C-alpha cells in the first residue's frame, strides 16, 4: 500500500511535470506541508532524478534522461496494474509474445498464470526472471544491460527479434504529447522497437493515461502502425489524439 510520503511525492512530481517549474514556497502552500517536509521530499526526489532544484525552484527533469525503473514502478501503480493485466490477457495460448521493458507490463504478469503453451520473448530482466519462476518458456534477448531500465539493448537483441516469428508484441512508451506516435527517451530502444514493429503480426501499446501529458524525442511506432492501445478511461479529447490507432481498449 502506498505510503503518505510516496503519494505526496507522486503529487509533487505530477505538479512539476504539468507546470515545468514551480517555486518551492508556492509548492509548500499548495500541498499544505511544512517547508522542512518539502525540502526533504525534494532532496530525495532529486537524488532519484525525478526533478531538479534550482534557487528555490523545483523544475521538471530533462525529457532526454530516463527515470529509474525503481522510481517508475512506484508511480500510478493501480492504473498501471489494470492496464498491464488487460494487455497481457491479449496473449493467446500457443502464441509467441514479446513483452517490453517497463513497470506497467511487469505489473501485468499475473495475467499469464493460466496461459498454456506460450513463449515469452523479452529484453526485460525482471519479466524474464518472473516468467521463468512461473515455468513459462522464455527467450531472453541478450546484450548490454541498461541498468536504469533493467533491460538489455544492442545488436544481440535485434538479432534475436529478427530470428523469431512473433505473434504479438506488447510495448510500452515514455509518452506521446505533441506527437503522432509513441515515443522513447532512450535512443537504443528506437531501433529495437522499429524491428519489433516490422517483425510482429500484432502490435499492442500499453500505457496508463498519464503518458498523454509526457513527451520524449524518438518515435518508436506511429499511431497508425499500432493495432491495439490499452489504457485507462480517456476523455473525448484524448481519444481523438490517438484516433489513428485501430482499436482502443479502456480499462
N, C-alpha and C positions, 0 to 999 in steps of 0.2 A: 504494500500500500504506500502511495507517495507520501513523503513527509511534508510538513508545513514549509520547511526550507526549500525542498525541491519544487513544490508548487509555486512558491514565491519567486524562485529563480527562473522558472519557466515563464512566469508572467513578466518578469524583468526582461528576459530575452525577447519575448514577443513584442513588448513595447519598443525596445531598441531597434528591432528589425523593422517595425512599422514606421518609426519616425526617422530612422537613420542615425540620429543622435538626440540626446536629451540631457539637460543639466541635472546633476546629481541631487541638488536641492529640490528641484521640481519632482524628480522621481521619488524621493523620500516622502514628499507630501502626497503624491498620487497614490502611493501604496500604503500610506499610513504607518510607516515603520520608522524607527529611530535612525539617525544618521550613522550610529555605530553599527547597527544591524546591517544597514545597506552597504556600508563600506566593507564589511566582512563578506557579504554576498558578492560584491563587485570584484573584490580581490580574488575570491575563489573562481568566479566565472571568467576572469581574465586569464588565470592560470589554465583553465580548461579551453581557452581560445574561443569563447562564446561572445566576447565583446572586447572593446579596447577602452581604457580610461585615459583621458587627456584633460588636464587643467579643469577639474570639476565637471567634466562631461563624460557620459558613457556613450560610446559610438559603436555602431554595427561593425563587425569584423569584415574584412575584405571578402567578397564573394569568390575570390580566387583561392582561398585557403579552406580546406575541408575541416569540418569539426570532427573530433574524435568519435568513433563508434560508441565508446563508453559514455559519452555525453548524449549522443543522439538517441541511444536506447532508453533514456530516461524521459524523453520528451513525447508528449501526446500518446502515452502508452495505450490507453483504451482505444483510441481511434486507430492507431497502427495495428493493434491486435486483430480487430474485427476485419480490417482491410486485408491483412496478411492471411488470415484463415480463409476468407472468402476467395482470395486469389488462388491460393494453393489447392482449394477444393476444385478448381477448374482442371487440375491434373486428373486424367482418367486412367483406369487400370490398363496395364500393358503399354504405357507410354514412356518415352524418354523425355525428361523435362529438365530444362536448365533453370536453376534458381540463382538469382543475382545476389550480390552482397548487399548488406543494409539491414537496419534494425527492424523494419516493417515485415520483411519476409521471414526473418528469423523468428519473430513472434508468431508467425502463422504455421510453423512446422507441425504442431499437433494435428493439423488437418490431414496429415499424411499417414496417421497411425493405422488406419484400416484400408489403405490402398494396396492392392495386390499387384505384384509383378511389375513394379515401376522401377525406372532407373533415374537417379538424380545426377545431373552434371552441374558442377559449381566451381567457382573460384573463391567462394565464401568459406573461410576456415571454420567458423562456428557451425554453419549449415552442414558441412562435410562431417564434422565430429558428431553432431546430434543425429544426423541421418544414419550414420554408422551405428550409434547406440540403439536406434530404432530398428536395426537389422534391415535397412533398405540398401539395395545395391547402389553404390555411389562411385562416380568417376570424378576425381579431383583434378582440376586444371592446375598443373604445377607451374612454378615460375617464381619471380622475386616477390617476397611478401611486403605488401604495403601496410606498415604497422598501424597507421592511423585508422584505416578502414578494415583491418583484419581480412584482407583479400590479396590474391596473387594477381600479377599482371605480367605482360611481356609476350614474346613470340611463342613460348610454350603454351600459354593459354589459348592463343589464337589457333595454333596448330591442332590442339585438341578439339576445339569447337568445329573447325573445318573438316575434321575426320569423322564426325558423328552426325547422323540424321536426327535432328532434334524436332520432336513433335510440337512442343510448346515451350516458349521461353518466357519466364515471368521476371520482369525487370523493375527496377526502381529508378527514381530520378531525384536530382537535387533541387528541382524547381522548374518553372516554365513561365514565370511572369514576363510579359512583354516579348513572348517568343511564339513561334509557330510549331514548336516541337518540344520534346522532353530533353532535359539537359543534364550535364555533369560539370563539376568544378575541376575534376581530375583528368587531365589530358590523356593519360594512358588508357583510361576507360573508354574513350571515344572510339578507338579502333576495335576494341573488344566488342562493344555493343553494335557497331556497324556490321561486323561479321555475324553476330547473332541475328540481326535483322535479316541478313541475306540468307542465312543457313536454316532458319527455323520456319516451320509450317505455320505457326501461330505466335503472334507477339501480344503479350499481356503486360500492361503497365499498371503497377500497383503503388499507390501512394496516398497518404492522408491529405485532407483538403488544405492543410497549411501550405502545401507546395505551390498553390496558386499565388501566394504572396512572395515567393522566393525566386531568385534568378541565378543562373550560372552561365558561363560563356560558351560551352561546347554542346551543340545539339547532337544527341545520340540517335534520335528517331523522330521524324516528322509525325505530326498527329495522324495524317492520312496513312502512314505506314503501320499504325498500331491497330490491331484487331479489336482489342477489348481494353477498357480502362476501368479499374476497380478503385473506388474511392469512397469517401464519406458522402453524406447528403449534401447536395450542391444547391446554390441559388440559380435562378434563371440566367443571370449574367455569367456565372461560372460554366454552366452547361454550354452556353454559346461560345465561350472561349475555346472549348475543346470539341466543338461540333464536328470537326473532321475525323474524329475517332469513330470507327464503325459502330461500336457498341459501348455503352457506359453502364456499369453496374454500380449502384449506390447502396451503401450499407450503413 
